[in-house]
Amino acid sequence: MWYVIEGTDAEGSLPRRLEARPAHLARLQQLKTEGRLLLAGPFPAVDAEDPGPAGFSGSLIVAEFADLAAARAWAEADPYVAAGVYAGVTVKPFRKVLP
């Protein structure tokens, strides 16, 4: 089943985000390689493709996991969580309808 993982960035977390990004992307790449990643990306903190020093307000990942517990465990092990980038993470089931 698909699951949405939404992380909300902590105040002033941009330097930590940039430092942890390679490890974060490596985990996403692994999901992609396994055919389990539907989409992933950050929410710019301002209305711009490149928010610059404004940074990001969070991230969204939609990926396939065996169950909710597995999705939560994967989310809790994210390098952004370990680095303190996220103030909070929400994980919930998702049913893809379109496209």
C-alpha positions, -999 to 999 in steps of 0.1 A, spaced: 0 0 0 10 36 -5 18 59 24 23 96 27 52 108 48 51 145 55 79 161 75 75 197 88 108 215 91 120 230 124 127 267 126 162 275 113 168 239 100 182 248 65 219 242 74 210 208 89 189 200 59 217 208 35 242 187 55 219 156 58 205 159 22 229 134 5 220 106 30 183 115 28 184 113 -10 203 80 -9 174 64 10 149 78 -15 170 65 -44 169 31 -28 131 32 -27 131 43 -64 154 15 -74 130 -9 -56 101 5 -76 84 17 -43 87 55 -47 57 74 -62 70 109 -56 92 130 -32 101 166 -28 104 196 -5 80 224 2 98 257 -5 91 282 23 84 309 -3 68 309 -37 99 302 -57 116 272 -73 148 280 -54 138 295 -21 174 304 -13 180 314 24 142 311 31 147 274 29 119 249 31 88 243 53 89 205 50 89 176 26 65 151 11 72 115 3 47 90 -12 61 54 -11 50 19 -9 54 -1 23 41 -34 37 21 -17 63 17 15 84 43 3 110 69 -3 83 62 32 68 66 48 103 98 29 110 113 40 77 103 76 84 117 76 119 151 64 105 153 92 80 185 113 82 165 145 84 149 132 116 183 123 131 197 157 121 168 176 137 155 190 103 120 179 111 100 193 140 74 166 133 66 138 109 31 125 99 27 91 83 -7 80 69 -21 56 43 -27 69 8 -48 56 -20 -37 67 -55 -66 73 -79 -51 95 -106 -33 96 -129 
